[in-house]
Amino acid sequence: FAAGMGQGFALVGLPLLVRRVFGGLDYATIWSTVSLFGALGNAIMVYVHGLLHDSTGGYELSLTINVVSYA
């Protein structure tokens, strides 16, 4: 449930928050920058989750971190 709520915020709430905070004038530029850093963060975390799996032998720690980060 917590992961689903976090994903919902990332897909809907974050663009609305960016528009409310920064306004509509430069929305496309600002949202593009926010999205870029989000994609870079995702790419880094895929690698980190792989390292966690390799070091622990399972996905339990990796999934726990994922759920906590969305909550």
N, C-alpha and C positions, 0 to 999 in steps of 0.2 A: 504494500500500500504506500509506504513512504517513498519508495523508488518511483512509483507511478505519479505521485504528487510532484516530486522533484522534476520529473520529465515534463509534466504538464506546465510547470512554471518555466522551464527552459524554452519550451516551444511557443508558448503564448504570452506568459507574463513578462519575460525579459524584453521582448521587443516593445511591449506596451510601456514598460518602465523606462526604457531608453528614450522613447518618444516623449514621455511625460517630463523627464528630467531635462533633456536637451532641446525639446521642441521639434517642430517639423521642418525647420529650414534646412538643416544639414543632416537630416535623419539618415539618408542613404549612405553618406560617408561615415557617419558615426556607427551605424549598425553594421556596416561592412567591417570596420575595425574591430568591433566587439565580436563579431562572428569569426574573424580571422584568429583572434586570440583564443576563442573557444575551441576552434578546430586544432590549433597547435597544442592546447592543453589536452584534448582528447588523444592526439597522436602520442604525446608523451606518456599519458596514463595507460595506453594500451601496452607500451613497453614495460612500464612499472608493474602492471598486473601480470604480465608474462614472467617477469623476474620473481614476483611473489609466488606464482604458481610453481616455478622451478625450484625455489628455495624451500617451500613448505610441502610440495607434493600434492597440492589440491587447490581448489578455488575458494575455500571457506573464508580465509582472511581477505582475499581480493574482493569477494562479493560483500563481505561485511563493511569494508572500507567504502565500497561503492554506495551501499545503502545509506551509510552514515553521512556521506558527502552530499547526498540528495536531501537528507532530512533537515 
